[in-house]
Amino acid sequence: MGSAGRELTISLDGVRDKNLMQLKKLNNALFPVRYNDKYYADAIASGEFTKLAYYCDICVGSIACRLEKKENGGVRVYIMTLGVLAPYRGLGIGTKLLNHILDLCTKQNIGEVYLHVQTNNDDAIKFYQKFGFEITDTIHNYYTNITPPDCFVVTKFITEHQPPK
């Protein structure tokens, strides 16, 4: 089956109070960090910028973002988490989640998306670089209780797409 066939089996759904537990279960399985109530409130508040991913109707991944106001009055998107359960990686699910966010940013003229990535997470760094993200900063001792504690700030600046003439 080609990638077009697989694409049909991946669907995205918004996060609401009634399915918030799905996001919590995914986060517990995927990440070494426990997230607080503010994380989940921000995720729900971001609306279309937080999604659950389903593969053959099984919840296998998510992206959760927070919208932040910039000093100049604009908005930027902070990707709080993006993860896919290990058996489902390599199927285009993370790509679909990230492209959803990048498409929303383009449509809403949001020019910046960024996140923190643990400095030893080579797979994540390579994944984001495929989409034009760049390492823009290093923060030492960003994480507590995990090693290494340092992270990279990984940023994509989105330029408005001019329609072809």
Contacts in CASP RR format, 6 or more apart in sequence:
PFRMAT RR
TARGET T0000
AUTHOR 0000-0000-0000
METHOD contacts of the structure
MODEL  1
MGSAGRELTISLDGVRDKNLMQLKKLNNALFPVRYNDKYYADAIASGEFT
KLAYYCDICVGSIACRLEKKENGGVRVYIMTLGVLAPYRGLGIGTKLLNH
ILDLCTKQNIGEVYLHVQTNNDDAIKFYQKFGFEITDTIHNYYTNITPPD
CFVVTKFITEHQPPK
3 92 0 8 1.000
6 91 0 8 1.000
6 92 0 8 1.000
7 96 0 8 1.000
9 55 0 8 1.000
9 56 0 8 1.000
10 53 0 8 1.000
10 54 0 8 1.000
10 55 0 8 1.000
10 91 0 8 1.000
10 92 0 8 1.000
10 93 0 8 1.000
10 96 0 8 1.000
11 53 0 8 1.000
11 54 0 8 1.000
11 57 0 8 1.000
12 51 0 8 1.000
12 52 0 8 1.000
12 53 0 8 1.000
12 54 0 8 1.000
12 96 0 8 1.000
12 97 0 8 1.000
12 100 0 8 1.000
13 19 0 8 1.000
13 51 0 8 1.000
13 52 0 8 1.000
13 54 0 8 1.000
14 47 0 8 1.000
14 48 0 8 1.000
14 50 0 8 1.000
14 51 0 8 1.000
14 52 0 8 1.000
15 22 0 8 1.000
15 23 0 8 1.000
15 43 0 8 1.000
15 44 0 8 1.000
15 47 0 8 1.000
15 50 0 8 1.000
15 51 0 8 1.000
15 52 0 8 1.000
15 62 0 8 1.000
15 64 0 8 1.000
16 44 0 8 1.000
17 44 0 8 1.000
19 52 0 8 1.000
20 40 0 8 1.000
20 44 0 8 1.000
22 52 0 8 1.000
22 59 0 8 1.000
22 62 0 8 1.000
23 40 0 8 1.000
23 43 0 8 1.000
23 50 0 8 1.000
23 52 0 8 1.000
23 62 0 8 1.000
23 64 0 8 1.000
24 35 0 8 1.000
24 40 0 8 1.000
25 59 0 8 1.000
26 52 0 8 1.000
26 59 0 8 1.000
26 60 0 8 1.000
26 61 0 8 1.000
26 62 0 8 1.000
26 83 0 8 1.000
26 85 0 8 1.000
27 35 0 8 1.000
27 62 0 8 1.000
27 81 0 8 1.000
28 34 0 8 1.000
29 85 0 8 1.000
30 61 0 8 1.000
30 81 0 8 1.000
30 83 0 8 1.000
30 84 0 8 1.000
30 85 0 8 1.000
31 81 0 8 1.000
31 83 0 8 1.000
32 145 0 8 1.000
32 146 0 8 1.000
33 143 0 8 1.000
33 146 0 8 1.000
35 80 0 8 1.000
35 81 0 8 1.000
39 64 0 8 1.000
39 80 0 8 1.000
42 64 0 8 1.000
42 66 0 8 1.000
42 80 0 8 1.000
43 50 0 8 1.000
43 64 0 8 1.000
43 65 0 8 1.000
43 66 0 8 1.000
43 80 0 8 1.000
44 50 0 8 1.000
45 66 0 8 1.000
45 67 0 8 1.000
46 64 0 8 1.000
46 65 0 8 1.000
46 66 0 8 1.000
46 67 0 8 1.000
48 104 0 8 1.000
49 63 0 8 1.000
49 65 0 8 1.000
49 66 0 8 1.000
49 67 0 8 1.000
49 77 0 8 1.000
49 101 0 8 1.000
49 104 0 8 1.000
50 62 0 8 1.000
50 63 0 8 1.000
50 64 0 8 1.000
50 65 0 8 1.000
51 62 0 8 1.000
51 63 0 8 1.000
51 97 0 8 1.000
51 100 0 8 1.000
52 59 0 8 1.000
52 61 0 8 1.000
52 62 0 8 1.000
53 59 0 8 1.000
53 60 0 8 1.000
53 61 0 8 1.000
53 62 0 8 1.000
53 63 0 8 1.000
53 84 0 8 1.000
53 93 0 8 1.000
53 94 0 8 1.000
53 96 0 8 1.000
53 97 0 8 1.000
54 60 0 8 1.000
55 88 0 8 1.000
55 91 0 8 1.000
55 93 0 8 1.000
60 84 0 8 1.000
60 85 0 8 1.000
60 87 0 8 1.000
60 88 0 8 1.000
60 93 0 8 1.000
61 83 0 8 1.000
61 84 0 8 1.000
61 85 0 8 1.000
61 88 0 8 1.000
61 93 0 8 1.000
61 94 0 8 1.000
61 97 0 8 1.000
62 81 0 8 1.000
62 82 0 8 1.000
62 83 0 8 1.000
62 97 0 8 1.000
63 79 0 8 1.000
63 81 0 8 1.000
63 82 0 8 1.000
63 83 0 8 1.000
63 94 0 8 1.000
63 97 0 8 1.000
63 98 0 8 1.000
63 100 0 8 1.000
63 101 0 8 1.000
64 79 0 8 1.000
64 80 0 8 1.000
64 81 0 8 1.000
64 82 0 8 1.000
65 77 0 8 1.000
65 78 0 8 1.000
65 79 0 8 1.000
65 80 0 8 1.000
65 101 0 8 1.000
66 77 0 8 1.000
66 78 0 8 1.000
66 80 0 8 1.000
67 75 0 8 1.000
67 76 0 8 1.000
67 77 0 8 1.000
67 78 0 8 1.000
68 75 0 8 1.000
68 76 0 8 1.000
68 77 0 8 1.000
68 78 0 8 1.000
69 75 0 8 1.000
70 76 0 8 1.000
70 112 0 8 1.000
75 108 0 8 1.000
75 110 0 8 1.000
76 110 0 8 1.000
76 111 0 8 1.000
76 112 0 8 1.000
76 113 0 8 1.000
76 114 0 8 1.000
77 101 0 8 1.000
77 105 0 8 1.000
77 110 0 8 1.000
77 112 0 8 1.000
77 113 0 8 1.000
77 114 0 8 1.000
78 113 0 8 1.000
78 114 0 8 1.000
78 115 0 8 1.000
79 101 0 8 1.000
79 113 0 8 1.000
79 114 0 8 1.000
79 115 0 8 1.000
80 115 0 8 1.000
82 94 0 8 1.000
82 97 0 8 1.000
82 98 0 8 1.000
82 115 0 8 1.000
83 94 0 8 1.000
83 97 0 8 1.000
84 90 0 8 1.000
84 93 0 8 1.000
84 94 0 8 1.000
84 97 0 8 1.000
94 127 0 8 1.000
98 128 0 8 1.000
98 131 0 8 1.000
99 131 0 8 1.000
101 113 0 8 1.000
102 113 0 8 1.000
102 131 0 8 1.000
102 156 0 8 1.000
102 158 0 8 1.000
104 110 0 8 1.000
105 111 0 8 1.000
105 113 0 8 1.000
105 158 0 8 1.000
106 158 0 8 1.000
106 160 0 8 1.000
106 161 0 8 1.000
109 160 0 8 1.000
110 158 0 8 1.000
111 157 0 8 1.000
111 158 0 8 1.000
111 159 0 8 1.000
112 155 0 8 1.000
112 156 0 8 1.000
112 157 0 8 1.000
112 158 0 8 1.000
113 133 0 8 1.000
113 155 0 8 1.000
113 156 0 8 1.000
113 158 0 8 1.000
114 136 0 8 1.000
114 153 0 8 1.000
114 154 0 8 1.000
114 155 0 8 1.000
114 156 0 8 1.000
115 128 0 8 1.000
115 153 0 8 1.000
115 154 0 8 1.000
116 139 0 8 1.000
116 142 0 8 1.000
116 151 0 8 1.000
116 152 0 8 1.000
116 153 0 8 1.000
116 154 0 8 1.000
117 124 0 8 1.000
117 125 0 8 1.000
117 128 0 8 1.000
117 151 0 8 1.000
117 152 0 8 1.000
117 154 0 8 1.000
118 124 0 8 1.000
118 143 0 8 1.000
118 146 0 8 1.000
118 148 0 8 1.000
118 150 0 8 1.000
118 151 0 8 1.000
119 138 0 8 1.000
119 148 0 8 1.000
119 150 0 8 1.000
119 151 0 8 1.000
119 152 0 8 1.000
120 148 0 8 1.000
125 135 0 8 1.000
125 152 0 8 1.000
125 154 0 8 1.000
128 154 0 8 1.000
128 156 0 8 1.000
131 156 0 8 1.000
132 156 0 8 1.000
133 154 0 8 1.000
133 155 0 8 1.000
133 156 0 8 1.000
134 154 0 8 1.000
134 155 0 8 1.000
134 156 0 8 1.000
135 152 0 8 1.000
135 153 0 8 1.000
135 154 0 8 1.000
136 153 0 8 1.000
136 154 0 8 1.000
136 155 0 8 1.000
137 152 0 8 1.000
137 153 0 8 1.000
138 150 0 8 1.000
138 151 0 8 1.000
138 152 0 8 1.000
138 153 0 8 1.000
139 150 0 8 1.000
139 151 0 8 1.000
139 152 0 8 1.000
139 153 0 8 1.000
140 149 0 8 1.000
140 150 0 8 1.000
141 149 0 8 1.000
141 150 0 8 1.000
142 149 0 8 1.000
142 150 0 8 1.000
142 151 0 8 1.000
143 149 0 8 1.000
143 150 0 8 1.000
143 151 0 8 1.000
END
